[in-house]
Amino acid sequence: MKGVVFVLFEEFVVRNWGEATFEQLLDDCPHAAAEPFVSPKTYPDQWIVDLLTAACKRLAVAPEDALRAFGKFCFPGLAKRFPAFVKGMDSPRHLIESVNGIIHVEVRKLMDGAEPPSLLCQPVADDPNAIDVHYESRRGLCALMSGLLDGCAEHFSVPFQHTHTCCKQRGEPRCTFRVTFPALVPVHP
């Protein structure tokens, strides 16, 4: 996993529980980070799992809740670090629909070894204000995806709804989020 996720996780913990808590989490983990995390570097996926597990245990938080809160926290941090990806996006729907075909393509170019998830968007036949977002990742961090959607809604100040309709962790073939945007109000002359 790319270091930017670890850097953001450190910021998330420090902002909410202090630097001493983050240092304790590092001590609680089986791996030893001998130096600070660096955004472009790649670290073993297990390290973020270890940090999350340590945080949940130490802070008495459920993993799904922790991942969702972290995802929501991540969105503005990612937007700040990679402003070109959100600049010019006129709506959260436009951004979400561009993730797989534009943003993650660029992420792979910019960050050697990056393995972002696949996000395939499909319009919902009976609702023009909704899309199904199919999330696929070997990491299975669908709760993080849910938090990123929360952060996206907040960033655009558009209170869209999303429901995790299918989940691999429940034995279903893939994770799907139904994202429903506010209905557009027609403009009458």
C-alpha positions in Angstrom: 0.0 0.0 0.0 1.2 3.5 -0.8 2.7 5.6 1.9 0.2 8.4 1.5 -2.4 6.1 3.2 0.0 5.6 6.2 0.8 9.4 6.3 -2.9 10.2 6.4 -3.6 7.5 9.0 -0.9 9.0 11.2 -2.5 12.5 10.7 -5.9 11.0 11.6 -4.7 9.4 14.8 -2.6 12.4 15.9 -5.4 14.9 15.2 -8.0 12.9 17.1 -6.0 11.2 19.9 -2.5 12.8 19.9 1.0 11.9 18.9 1.6 9.8 21.9 -1.3 7.5 20.9 0.2 7.1 17.4 3.6 6.2 18.9 1.8 3.6 21.1 0.1 2.1 18.1 3.5 1.7 16.4 4.8 0.0 19.5 1.7 -2.3 19.5 2.3 -3.5 15.9 4.4 -6.5 15.0 6.3 -4.5 12.4 8.8 -1.8 13.3 8.7 1.4 11.3 12.3 2.6 11.8 11.5 5.9 10.0 8.5 8.1 9.4 6.1 7.0 6.6 6.8 8.6 3.3 3.9 9.2 0.8 5.4 7.8 -2.4 7.0 4.7 -0.8 5.2 1.3 -0.8 4.6 -0.6 2.5 3.2 -4.0 3.1 -0.6 -4.1 3.2 -0.4 -6.0 6.5 1.1 -2.9 8.2 -2.1 -0.9 7.7 -4.1 -3.8 9.0 -1.8 -4.1 12.0 -2.1 -0.3 12.7 -5.9 -0.4 12.4 -6.1 -3.5 14.6 -3.9 -1.8 17.2 -6.0 1.4 17.0 -9.3 -0.5 17.4 -8.0 -2.4 20.4 -6.4 0.5 22.1 -9.3 2.9 21.4 -12.2 0.4 21.7 -13.5 1.1 18.3 -15.0 -1.4 15.8 -12.9 -1.9 12.7 -15.7 -1.0 10.3 -16.4 2.3 12.2 -12.6 3.1 12.3 -12.2 2.5 8.6 -15.2 4.6 7.7 -14.1 7.5 9.9 -10.6 7.2 8.5 -12.0 7.2 4.9 -14.0 10.4 5.6 -10.9 12.0 7.0 -8.8 10.9 4.0 -10.9 12.6 1.3 -9.9 16.2 2.1 -6.3 15.1 2.6 -6.2 13.3 -0.8 -7.9 16.3 -2.4 -5.3 18.6 -0.9 -2.3 16.4 -2.0 -3.7 15.8 -5.4 -5.7 18.9 -6.4 -5.6 18.1 -10.1 -7.9 15.2 -9.5 -10.7 17.2 -8.0 -10.1 20.5 -9.8 -12.7 21.1 -12.5 -15.1 18.4 -11.1 -18.5 20.1 -11.0 -20.2 17.5 -8.8 -19.5 14.5 -6.6 -21.1 12.3 -9.2 -18.7 13.5 -11.9 -15.8 12.8 -9.5 -16.9 9.4 -8.5 -17.6 8.4 -12.1 -14.1 9.5 -13.1 -12.2 7.6 -10.4 -11.6 4.4 -12.3 -11.0 5.8 -15.8 -9.1 8.9 -15.0 -7.9 9.3 -11.4 -6.7 5.7 -10.7 -5.0 5.6 -14.2 -3.1 8.7 -13.2 -2.3 7.3 -9.7 -0.7 4.2 -11.3 1.4 6.5 -13.5 2.5 8.8 -10.7 3.1 6.2 -8.0 5.1 3.2 -9.0 3.6 0.0 -7.6 0.2 1.6 -6.7 -2.7 -0.8 -6.7 -5.8 1.3 -6.3 -9.2 -0.5 -6.2 -11.4 -0.8 -9.2 -14.5 1.4 -9.1 -17.0 0.6 -11.9 -20.0 2.9 -12.0 -23.3 1.9 -13.5 -26.4 4.0 -13.9 -29.5 2.7 -12.1 -32.1 2.0 -14.7 -35.1 3.2 -12.8 -33.5 6.2 -11.0 -31.6 8.8 -13.0 -30.2 10.3 -9.8 -28.5 7.0 -8.7 -25.5 5.0 -9.7 -24.2 1.6 -8.5 -20.5 1.8 -7.7 -18.9 -1.7 -7.8 -15.8 -1.7 -5.6 -13.3 -4.4 -6.1 -10.0 -4.7 -4.3 -8.0 -7.6 -2.9 -7.7 -5.6 0.3 -11.4 -5.6 1.0 -11.5 -2.2 2.6 -15.1 -1.4 1.6 -15.7 0.4 4.9 -12.9 2.8 3.9 -14.7 3.3 0.6 -17.9 4.2 2.5 -16.0 6.8 4.4 -14.4 8.2 1.3 -18.0 8.6 -0.1 -18.9 10.5 3.1 -15.9 12.7 2.6 -16.8 13.3 -1.0 -20.3 14.4 -0.1 -18.9 16.8 2.5 -16.2 18.2 0.1 -18.8 19.1 -2.5 -21.5 20.1 0.1 -23.9 17.7 -1.6 -25.6 15.4 0.9 -25.9 12.4 -1.2 -26.9 9.0 0.2 -25.0 5.7 -0.2 -25.9 2.2 0.8 -23.6 -0.8 0.8 -26.0 -3.1 -1.0 -23.7 -6.1 -1.7 -20.5 -7.1 0.2 -17.9 -9.7 -0.3 -17.5 -9.9 3.4 -21.1 -11.1 3.6 -20.4 -13.8 1.0 -21.6 -11.9 -2.0 -19.6 -11.9 -5.3 -18.6 -8.2 -5.0 -19.1 -5.0 -3.1 -21.6 -2.5 -4.5 -22.6 0.8 -3.2 -25.9 2.4 -4.4 -25.2 6.1 -4.5 -28.2 8.4 -4.7 -27.7 12.1 -5.4 -30.3 14.8 -4.7 -32.7 15.2 -7.5 -31.9 18.0 -9.9 -34.5 20.8 -9.7 -35.6 21.8 -13.2 -35.1 25.4 -14.1 -38.3 27.1 -15.5 -38.1 30.4 -17.4 
